[in-house]
């Protein structure tokens, strides 16, 4: 490999590493929550939304589902009207075999 090719590869590698480092730094800076930049009103809104979320979560946690209804005799005596699904073969043995107007043309494998 010539000297200029090595230099080019080294420069491109360093540029890639620098770009990756800058990208990761920006990701870390964007994800940090800076409470000093937010006003008291914004903090109050966040607190209110958090309290609403906690209240809704507690309401959902207090819900009890009674599954004894499904064991009631009315549900147990229901007649089923389902039909078995017929088994249909899927696809072809060799999907790469050519087809002529829907008819499979078999060719010997060499």
N, C-alpha and C positions, 0 to 999 in steps of 0.2 A: 504494500500500500504506500502510496506516495505521501510526502510530508504535508502537502496541502489538503489531502483527504483526511489525514489524521487531525490536522488543525480544525477542519470543518466539523468533524465528528465531535471533537472536544468542545467547540464553541456551541454547537447545537445541544449537546448534553448539559452544559452549564446553563444555557438559556432555559431548557426544560426544567431543570432543578429549581432555577430561580422562579419560574412561573408557578410551579407546584407549591413552592414555599409561600409565595405571595397569595395564591389562592387559598391555601390552608389558613394563613394569617387572617385574611378577610373573613373567612367562615367563622373563625373563633371570635373575631371582633363583632360580627353581626349578631352572633348568638348570645352575647353577654347582655344581661339585663341591667341597664344603668338607671337606678332609681333616683339618682341625683338630678337627672335631666327631666324627670317627670314632675308635673305640678301636683299640688295637694288635691286638686279636683280630680285629676286622672287617677291618683292613688285611691281616692274615695270611690270612684267608679269601679276600679278593679276589686276593691273590698266588697262592694255591693254585689257585683257579679259573682264573686266567690261565695258569698253568703247565700245567694239564690241557688247556685249550683249545689251547695251542701244541703239546703232544704229539699231540693228536688231529689237528690240522692237518698236522703233519709226516707222520703215518701216512697220511693221505689223499693228500698230495702224492707219497708214494712208490709209490702204486698205479699199475701200468702195465697198460693194457688192450690185449690182443693181438687185433687184428681179422683176423688171418690165418685164424682159424677159419671165418669167413664165406666165405672163398675156397676152402675145401676142397671136393673133388669131391662129397661126400655132399650138401652144401647146394646146390651148383650144379645137380645133376641132379634136384632135387625138382620134382615136377609141380605146377603152379599150378591151383588149383580156384576161382579168382576168376571172377566173372561181371561183365560190364560193367553199369553202372547205367543203366537206361533214362532218357532225358531226358524229363521231364514239365514242361510249361509251368507257370510259377509265376504265381499270382495272376491278376488281370484287367487288361485294358488300362486301364480307368478304375475304380479302386476305389470311386468315389463313385456309380457307376450303381446304381440300386435293383435289388433282386432279389426276385422273387416265387416262393416255393417252389423255390428253387434254379435258376430260369430267369432269365437275364439279360434285363432290359427295357431296350432302348436308347431313349434320348430324344435328339432333335436338340439340338445345342449352339447356343445363341443368342448 
